[in-house]
Structures are given as structure tokens and as C-alpha cells.
Amino acid sequence: MTLTAVLVLAAGTYAFRVAGPLLRGRLRLSDRVRELMSTAATVMLFALVATSTLTEGRGFAGLALPAGVLVGAVAAWRRAPFVVVVVPAAASTALLRPAGVD
């Protein structure tokens, strides 16, 4: 990538980041639009989690990774501390793979 392209992308990124605080007081959104934006953020986060959970490279990740995510999700739903969410999720995935669940 050329230096010009990098500088243009950096300027565009900076402009987007600055636009939020600058336009916050000037732009009025209806309640419906605010609700849709909140829903869109939730859907995008769910899509990101689903994609990273179910795919590895260009194919299906197997059953061990989604099982580990499920263990972590249950721990998070039970309001466990972060370490208690991550360690059992990673351990269950790590134990399922050598057991042949892939």
C-alpha cells in the first residue's frame, strides 16, 4: 500500500472519529432511529461472535470451539468473574479436541 493511500485512510478514520463529538449536539435523532441503532449494534456484535465461533480459516471450526464458547456463555450468564468465564471455556475446548471432538 502506498504512503498516499495510508495517509488518506488515516485522515478518513480521524474525520469519522472527530465527527461524533462535533455533531453530537447538532444532530437530533428520533426515538425510533435510536432504537434501531441500538438493535443494529447488538446484531453486529452477535454476528461477529457467531462468525468467530463457527468458522476457522475458510471452513467450519468443528464442534469443540462452539462447545467452549457455550461453556463460557453459560458462565457469563451466571455472572461469573472474567477469569472464571475464560478458563473453563478454553479448558473445555482444549480437552474436547484431543478427545476427537473436532
GROMACS elastic network, one bead per residue, 0.5 to 0.9 nm:
[ bonds ]
;  ai    aj funct       b0    kb
    1     4     6  0.82892   500
    1     5     6  0.64989   500
    1     6     6  0.69458   500
    2     5     6  0.53894   500
    2     6     6  0.64506   500
    2     7     6  0.87961   500
    3     6     6  0.50838   500
    3     7     6  0.61599   500
    3     8     6  0.86170   500
    4     7     6  0.51466   500
    4     8     6  0.61428   500
    4     9     6  0.85997   500
    5     8     6  0.51157   500
    5     9     6  0.61276   500
    5    10     6  0.84805   500
    6     9     6  0.52124   500
    6    10     6  0.60527   500
    6    11     6  0.85957   500
    7    11     6  0.60809   500
    7    12     6  0.85515   500
    8    11     6  0.51369   500
    8    12     6  0.61710   500
    8    13     6  0.86027   500
    9    12     6  0.50661   500
    9    13     6  0.61086   500
    9    14     6  0.85631   500
   10    13     6  0.51266   500
   10    14     6  0.61484   500
   10    15     6  0.85694   500
   11    14     6  0.50906   500
   11    15     6  0.60769   500
   11    16     6  0.86820   500
   12    15     6  0.50229   500
   12    16     6  0.62637   500
   12    17     6  0.86690   500
   13    16     6  0.52284   500
   13    17     6  0.63002   500
   13    18     6  0.86995   500
   14    17     6  0.51042   500
   14    18     6  0.61151   500
   14    19     6  0.84878   500
   15    18     6  0.51762   500
   15    19     6  0.59573   500
   15    20     6  0.89981   500
   16    19     6  0.51619   500
   16    20     6  0.69586   500
   17    20     6  0.59829   500
   17    21     6  0.78539   500
   18    21     6  0.59597   500
   18    22     6  0.63451   500
   18    23     6  0.86626   500
   19    22     6  0.51088   500
   19    23     6  0.57899   500
   19    24     6  0.81627   500
   20    23     6  0.54766   500
   20    24     6  0.58737   500
   21    24     6  0.52827   500
   21    25     6  0.80345   500
   22    25     6  0.73496   500
   22    26     6  0.79549   500
   23    26     6  0.51443   500
   23    27     6  0.58339   500
   24    27     6  0.58702   500
   24    28     6  0.81170   500
   25    28     6  0.75970   500
   29    32     6  0.80776   500
   29    33     6  0.61103   500
   29    34     6  0.64710   500
   30    33     6  0.52903   500
   30    34     6  0.63824   500
   30    35     6  0.87080   500
   31    34     6  0.51048   500
   31    35     6  0.61674   500
   31    36     6  0.86370   500
   32    35     6  0.50905   500
   32    36     6  0.61974   500
   32    37     6  0.86465   500
   33    36     6  0.50158   500
   33    37     6  0.61059   500
   33    38     6  0.85949   500
   34    37     6  0.51051   500
   34    38     6  0.62386   500
   34    39     6  0.86282   500
   35    38     6  0.51685   500
   35    39     6  0.62048   500
   35    40     6  0.85637   500
   36    39     6  0.50130   500
   36    40     6  0.59633   500
   36    41     6  0.85875   500
   37    41     6  0.62195   500
   37    42     6  0.87028   500
   38    41     6  0.52384   500
   38    42     6  0.64464   500
   38    43     6  0.87805   500
   39    42     6  0.51269   500
   39    43     6  0.61848   500
   39    44     6  0.86147   500
   40    43     6  0.50609   500
   40    44     6  0.60698   500
   40    45     6  0.85633   500
   41    44     6  0.51659   500
   41    45     6  0.62066   500
   41    46     6  0.86330   500
   42    45     6  0.51794   500
   42    46     6  0.61882   500
   42    47     6  0.86289   500
   43    46     6  0.50650   500
   43    47     6  0.61124   500
   43    48     6  0.86188   500
   44    47     6  0.50445   500
   44    48     6  0.62057   500
   44    49     6  0.86863   500
   45    48     6  0.51114   500
   45    49     6  0.62747   500
   45    50     6  0.86127   500
   46    49     6  0.51057   500
   46    50     6  0.60498   500
   46    51     6  0.85128   500
   47    50     6  0.50476   500
   47    51     6  0.59930   500
   47    52     6  0.85282   500
   48    51     6  0.51997   500
   48    52     6  0.61715   500
   48    53     6  0.84244   500
   49    52     6  0.53049   500
   49    53     6  0.59145   500
   49    54     6  0.85158   500
   50    53     6  0.50617   500
   50    54     6  0.59637   500
   50    55     6  0.82522   500
   50    66     6  0.89496   500
   51    54     6  0.54889   500
   51    55     6  0.58235   500
   51    56     6  0.87432   500
   52    55     6  0.57095   500
   52    56     6  0.72476   500
   52    61     6  0.88042   500
   53    56     6  0.79993   500
   53    61     6  0.73039   500
   53    65     6  0.63616   500
   53    66     6  0.55945   500
   53    69     6  0.69958   500
   54    59     6  0.84433   500
   54    60     6  0.58410   500
   54    61     6  0.52934   500
   54    62     6  0.73343   500
   54    63     6  0.83266   500
   54    65     6  0.73725   500
   54    66     6  0.63631   500
   55    58     6  0.67749   500
   55    59     6  0.55594   500
   55    62     6  0.80211   500
   56    59     6  0.56915   500
   56    60     6  0.60118   500
   56    62     6  0.84561   500
   57    60     6  0.80671   500
   57    61     6  0.80295   500
   58    61     6  0.89199   500
   59    62     6  0.88086   500
   60    63     6  0.86941   500
   61    64     6  0.77950   500
   61    65     6  0.65270   500
   61    66     6  0.79216   500
   61   102     6  0.75740   500
   62    65     6  0.65164   500
   62    66     6  0.75319   500
   62   101     6  0.75455   500
   63    66     6  0.55811   500
   63    67     6  0.61104   500
   63    68     6  0.87128   500
   63    93     6  0.88534   500
   63    96     6  0.86068   500
   63    97     6  0.88215   500
   63   101     6  0.63001   500
   63   102     6  0.53982   500
   64    67     6  0.51324   500
   64    68     6  0.62359   500
   64    69     6  0.87547   500
   64    92     6  0.77307   500
   64    93     6  0.50821   500
   64    94     6  0.78848   500
   64    95     6  0.85235   500
   64    96     6  0.56274   500
   64    97     6  0.60752   500
   64   101     6  0.58394   500
   64   102     6  0.53936   500
   65    68     6  0.51081   500
   65    69     6  0.62884   500
   65    70     6  0.86091   500
   65    89     6  0.87627   500
   65    90     6  0.86487   500
   65    92     6  0.86501   500
   65    93     6  0.56046   500
   65    94     6  0.87359   500
   65    96     6  0.87198   500
   65    97     6  0.86988   500
   65   102     6  0.80477   500
   66    70     6  0.60634   500
   66    71     6  0.86358   500
   66    93     6  0.82275   500
   67    71     6  0.62889   500
   67    72     6  0.86970   500
   67    89     6  0.79928   500
   67    92     6  0.74220   500
   67    93     6  0.67526   500
   67    96     6  0.85973   500
   68    71     6  0.50773   500
   68    72     6  0.62842   500
   68    73     6  0.85604   500
   68    88     6  0.76648   500
   68    90     6  0.61846   500
   68    91     6  0.76550   500
   68    92     6  0.54102   500
   68    94     6  0.84261   500
   68    96     6  0.87285   500
   69    72     6  0.50102   500
   69    73     6  0.59918   500
   69    74     6  0.85838   500
   69    89     6  0.59454   500
   69    90     6  0.82643   500
   69    93     6  0.82566   500
   70    74     6  0.61572   500
   70    75     6  0.85738   500
   70    89     6  0.75687   500
   71    74     6  0.52676   500
   71    75     6  0.63063   500
   71    76     6  0.86723   500
   71    85     6  0.78402   500
   71    88     6  0.68663   500
   71    89     6  0.52767   500
   71    90     6  0.89145   500
   71    92     6  0.75109   500
   72    75     6  0.50602   500
   72    76     6  0.60787   500
   72    77     6  0.84720   500
   72    84     6  0.82993   500
   72    86     6  0.61888   500
   72    87     6  0.82805   500
   72    88     6  0.67315   500
   72    90     6  0.82700   500
   73    76     6  0.50037   500
   73    77     6  0.59582   500
   73    78     6  0.85082   500
   73    85     6  0.74827   500
   73    89     6  0.83762   500
   74    78     6  0.62042   500
   74    79     6  0.86889   500
   74    80     6  0.89852   500
   74    85     6  0.82531   500
   75    78     6  0.50931   500
   75    79     6  0.64846   500
   75    80     6  0.55188   500
   75    81     6  0.83776   500
   75    82     6  0.89389   500
   75    84     6  0.71276   500
   75    85     6  0.52506   500
   75    86     6  0.87127   500
   75    88     6  0.84043   500
   75    89     6  0.86044   500
   76    80     6  0.54391   500
   76    81     6  0.75952   500
   76    82     6  0.76869   500
   76    84     6  0.84187   500
   76    85     6  0.58592   500
   77    80     6  0.75082   500
   79    82     6  0.87717   500
   79    85     6  0.87782   500
   80    83     6  0.80921   500
   80    84     6  0.58776   500
   80    85     6  0.62326   500
   81    84     6  0.52810   500
   81    85     6  0.63915   500
   81    86     6  0.89393   500
   82    85     6  0.50490   500
   82    86     6  0.62512   500
   82    87     6  0.86261   500
   83    86     6  0.51770   500
   83    87     6  0.58789   500
   83    88     6  0.85052   500
   84    87     6  0.57056   500
   84    88     6  0.65072   500
   84    89     6  0.85724   500
   85    88     6  0.61618   500
   85    89     6  0.64008   500
   85    90     6  0.88660   500
   86    89     6  0.52180   500
   86    90     6  0.60934   500
   86    91     6  0.84617   500
   87    90     6  0.52367   500
   87    91     6  0.59237   500
   87    92     6  0.84880   500
   88    92     6  0.58866   500
   88    93     6  0.84688   500
   89    92     6  0.53588   500
   89    93     6  0.63739   500
   89    94     6  0.86163   500
   90    93     6  0.52418   500
   90    94     6  0.60222   500
   90    95     6  0.85666   500
   91    95     6  0.59980   500
   91    96     6  0.84701   500
   92    95     6  0.51508   500
   92    96     6  0.60367   500
   92    97     6  0.87186   500
   93    96     6  0.52090   500
   93    97     6  0.63468   500
   94    97     6  0.56811   500
   94    98     6  0.72611   500
   95    98     6  0.60416   500
   95    99     6  0.65547   500
   95   101     6  0.89839   500
   96    99     6  0.50456   500
   96   100     6  0.66036   500
   96   101     6  0.53574   500
   96   102     6  0.73390   500
   97   100     6  0.54304   500
   97   101     6  0.52318   500
   97   102     6  0.54736   500
   98   101     6  0.72908   500
   98   102     6  0.83500   500
   99   102     6  0.84145   500
